[in-house]
Structures are given as structure tokens and as C-alpha cells.
Amino acid sequence: MIRIEHPIEFQDTYDLTRIGSLDELLFFDIETTGFSGDTSSLYLIGCTWHRDGRWYMTQYFADGPEAECQALTEFFELLKHYRVLIHFNGDGFDIPYLLKRCAHHKLNYSFDGLVSLDIYKKIRPLKKLLGLDSLKQKAIERFLGVDRTDVFSGGELIEVYKEYLRSRDDRLFHLLILHNEDDLKGMPCILPILNYPDLLEGPLSLAGHSRASLRDIFGREAPMLDLCFESPCSVPVGFEAENGLVNMSLEKNLLKFRIELYEGELKFFYPNYKDYFYLPLEDTAVHKSVGEFVDKSARVRATAKTCYTRKNGLFVPQFEPLWEPALKRELKDPVSFTEYRAAGAAGDCAAVWKAAYAVCDWEEQGVNAVKADRTCPLLQFQIMITLRIQSGQTQRSHLIPSNRSDDQPAGNTGN
């Protein structure tokens, strides 16, 4: 077994202290002769680690089939000094593969007690939102504008390794070592992709809000709500996404939403419809305790579809019933709505949510700011919108801006 260790230049592309102390982190990548840990073998493990203000690289190269066991042993002994493993798709491939090779050699090692940070898994939920054509490392590099060229693929290097075992050609050895080294050095280049889940999952404050109107192609005005959230994280590449009701844009540390409000009549559907009568002439449902006083000819038993009361007003869409009462156009509609003006509050959205949902802890400092709390409905609303855009069908809204604005923005809002 050949062990190589030397200091390296590690690109500072991401705040690693969000993950842990630098001396707790270990980056790693492996090279194998196949995909199955049962039928192929490991020939190289590369690691990057930090000590005394410098980054180092250690590589364990199996220069023969008998050296695989020693490479595994030295890697796991090194691993004992670290708390966090950072890798790309290691949860899906590298870690299970190493465990199978340990079992093959009857080595009693595990990854228990370690924190595994898989860059692939962190960004997988955001694939559609970010417009990635795949989740391969190359696709992420293209998205981030990283220009890195691999001379050989991992598959091609299998034959290079086999030829090295036959010939012991130093040129082939250095080719194998350099490929693994380049992969490890390339990992910092894609670390900025972690800013996206960090921003969307982390603390946000409401930096501004405003009301506006848009006109459709027929000249009809549609009310809009603009929200602007600020994050301590900043993303390297901005993007924009939308579905039929919400437009979302992200630029640096500002996350902006333009939400199409609904103005008109909606229905609140009672869940226990068997306890209600429907009054066809009034197009509403009443509880049986009240309906029993209504003439029998003017009432029928309510069904799930007719057990509702109607309400006119201005409403905000929600893709899950986060706020009650949740109103809908029809019973089976996937999107429900909540009142924009609640509890007699003034018109702006911040005042509405402050009045209606006491769990929001607001601070009046010129701009209404909400604490970074995952239980806060406003943040949950933002997260749900994000997930809805990710998973739903995106489409363009046929609306153009009008010159009318109902509220003055309290900060940097809108488009």
C-alpha cells in the first residue's frame, strides 16, 4: 500500500464553520474497479483535512489486491479523529461500498457516531427549482460556472489501474493519483451550492412588503402581494421560478415573492357535513341545531360538496391549510386561501399575520422583522411556496404590471 500526504491549497468558497470546526471535518472520495462492493475492489481513498491553519491531502493507494485491507485500515484509523464526513453521493455509494469491503476483509469498522454531509443529498430536493439537468457533479459545476475538465472518467481509469498492476508504470500511477486529487480539489468548487439549502432552510427576516396590481391581457386588474426576505446566506447564482400563483426570485441574500391574491367569493367547507343542512335558496349550510327550524322544503341534507358557507374578500393562497379558516373555490381544489385582512387589522400583510398568528414574534423597527423560527407561520408559508414551486408544474402568468400600487414598500421588495 502506498500512502501519499502533502499540504494543498484549499479554495475558500463556502463558510465551513456552518458545518463544524475546521479540524472536525474530513472530505473524502474513493476510486474502485466497479459499482458493487461484493464483486469489485477498492484501489484508492483520498482525504482532505485541516490542521494548524493548513489543509492537507492524504491518499491510500492499493498497489495490489492484498493492499486493499491496509488502505481500509489506515483510512478508518484516520477517521477516528474526525466528527463530520463531507462527500458527494457518499451516502449512496462510497460509504456502503467501504462497509462491504470491510466485511469482505473481516474488519470491524463502521461510520457510527459520525455526521455525514452528502452534498448530493442536500441539493437533490432543489434539482427542479434550480433548473439542474442532472445531479452529477459536472452539472453542478456548470450551474456554478466552474470550468474543470476531467481527462478520464472513473470508468476509464479502471482499465488504467488494471494496466498499472500489470506494468507498474509510474506514469499510470501518477495518472490515477492525480485524478483522485483533482476530484478532491474540485469539491470546494461545488460547496457554494450548499448556500441554497442553507438559505431556504435557515433564518429569514421579512425585509419588506407591498401591495401592487397587475393587468391581464384583457385589461382586468389582479391584486398582488410582494414579499422580500433577507438571509444571512448569499447564493452565487440567482434564479427565478414560478407557478400559476407565485413568482419567486433569489438574488444573493434576497428572496422575493410575488403572490397573486384572490379577490372575490370563496367557500369554507365544514368537515362534519353529516351534522349540517344545506339551504339551496340561500346557497349555504347551517348546523342541524339551527336548520331544524327551517321549513323542510327549503333544506336538504348537506353533502361534503354542499357543506359550506360563502365569504367575499381578498385572500392569500396557501398550498397546505397552514392558517385557519382555509377557504376554497371548490372542495377538491388543491390550493386553499386565507384572508388577507384578518381580525380587523390594517391592510398590510405584516399586520395581518401579527394579528392572526400570535406565534409570530414581531419587532417594530421601521421594517417588520420576524424572528428566525421554523415554527413561525410566515416562514413556513415561504417554505411551502418554495416546495410547491419545486414540485409543481411551472407556468407563466399572463399579467403585466400596472402603475397602481396600494401600499408603499417597507424595504427592498418586489421586482
HELIX and SHEET records of a PDB file:
HELIX    1   1 LEU A   16  ARG A   18  5                                   3    
HELIX    2   2 LEU A   22  GLU A   24  5                                   3    
HELIX    3   3 PRO A   65  ALA A   67  5                                   3    
HELIX    4   4 GLU A   68  LEU A   79  1                                  12    
HELIX    5   5 GLY A   90  ASP A   94  3                                   5    
HELIX    6   6 ILE A   95  HIS A  104  1                                  10    
HELIX    7   7 ILE A  119  ILE A  123  1                                   5    
HELIX    8   8 ARG A  124  LEU A  126  5                                   3    
HELIX    9   9 LYS A  127  LEU A  130  1                                   4    
HELIX   10  10 GLN A  137  LEU A  144  1                                   8    
HELIX   11  11 GLY A  154  SER A  167  1                                  14    
HELIX   12  12 ASP A  170  ILE A  190  1                                  21    
HELIX   13  13 LEU A  191  LEU A  194  5                                   4    
HELIX   14  14 ASN A  195  GLU A  201  1                                   7    
HELIX   15  15 TYR A  273  ASP A  275  5                                   3    
HELIX   16  16 LYS A  288  GLY A  291  1                                   4    
HELIX   17  17 LYS A  296  ALA A  298  5                                   3    
HELIX   18  18 CYS A  349  ALA A  356  1                                   8    
HELIX   19  19 PRO A  377  SER A  391  1                                  15    
SHEET    1   A 6 ILE A   2  ILE A   8  0                                        
SHEET    2   A 6 ARG A  54  PHE A  61 -1                                        
SHEET    3   A 6 LEU A  42  ARG A  51 -1                                        
SHEET    4   A 6 LEU A  25  THR A  32 -1                                        
SHEET    5   A 6 VAL A  84  HIS A  87  1                                        
SHEET    6   A 6 VAL A 115  ASP A 118  1                                        
SHEET    1   B 6 PHE A 239  GLU A 242  0                                        
SHEET    2   B 6 VAL A 246  GLU A 251 -1                                        
SHEET    3   B 6 LEU A 254  GLU A 260 -1                                        
SHEET    4   B 6 GLU A 221  GLU A 230 -1                                        
SHEET    5   B 6 SER A 205  ASP A 216 -1                                        
SHEET    6   B 6 LEU A 399  PRO A 401 -1                                        
SHEET    1   C 3 TYR A 262  PHE A 269  0                                        
SHEET    2   C 3 TYR A 308  GLN A 318 -1                                        
SHEET    3   C 3 SER A 336  GLU A 339 -1                                        
SHEET    1   D 3 THR A 284  HIS A 287  0                                        
SHEET    2   D 3 TYR A 276  LEU A 279 -1                                        
SHEET    3   D 3 VAL A 300  ARG A 301 -1                                        
SHEET    1   E 2 TRP A 362  GLU A 364  0                                        
SHEET    2   E 2 ASN A 368  VAL A 370 -1                                        
END                                                                             
